[in-house]
Amino acid sequence: MKLSAKERQELTAKYMKTKEGRVKLAAAFEQPLRNERDYKSIGRKTFYVEDVPDGAFPVYQKDPNITAYVVGEEGENILAVARSKNVLVPLFEIASNPEAHIAEVHAVRYNLPQRMMDKAASEINKEEDVRVFEILDASANTVNPDIPTTAPLTGDPIADAFALVEEHDLYVARIYMSSRDYSDIRKWGRDILDTESQGVLLKTGMQAVIWGAYVMTSPRVPRGYVYVCTEPKYFGRIPERIPLTIESADDNRARTIGFSCYENLGIGQTNPGGQSRIAITR
């Protein structure tokens, strides 16, 4: 039986009043037309993420710099001086506040509130990655020099980038690049490239494994640059006081539904020697 517009509106309003009704209503919704996938953050995979308790400061102590001295002719003990420094990582907030008129909720055939939350989370993840790669750019070329190369990207400059990190007694764990630059790597043979085929991993940005390091792609990675990074615990910290949080922010007078989506975190790259950067000229 076909329902009239008024009957559909009354039935929708009835279901919206209870949790069970909203679940049943959501099951009947169609998927909206999308032009891109929801963005997943990849930049934070480079850092060691730590919770910051309320009232605590994100202060970290660097490993002591131990200097060993040669034993003297008289057989004195070896002297060592420990120099440690505190590192304060400032916190900042990334937020999104989507809202929609209540009439729009009843006018569309998909779960509009859920899509609003998903899209807001996606936008926050994008902004987080923008800041991550700004940090990588700022610390690049300070310890390890950039490796210039011309397109197409081959294994030689990547091998050189690995060597720069490994000279600091570190292992390479992540390689970040844009999809355009990754297209060169797709043409490599399988003797070098271990391509990932699991859809669940591809959706997270992971594309392949090169010499034990995960290759990650994202539109937020600047085109023409490849970032080679060590393991998170040796690279830096992301202190997170408030993880991605979504709260209701409805305005009954304006008859709008809304959400306050936010996170409070910091990004600290404490070991510039743990990364190297390849600059590609096309």
Secondary structure, DSSP 8 states (H G I E B T S, - for coil): ----HHHHHHHHHHHHTSHHHHHHHHHT------SS------GGGGSEEEE--TT---EEE---EEEE----TT-----EEEE--EEE---EEEEE--EEEHHHHHHSSS-HHHHHHHHHHHHHHHHHHHHHHHHHHHHTTSSS--EEEESS--HHHHHHHHHHHHTTT--EEEEEE-HHHHHHHTTS-TTTEEE---HHHHTTTEEEEETTEEEEE-TTS-TTEEEEEE-HHHHEEEEEEEEEEEEE--BTTTTEEEEEEEEEE--EE--GGGEEEEEEE-
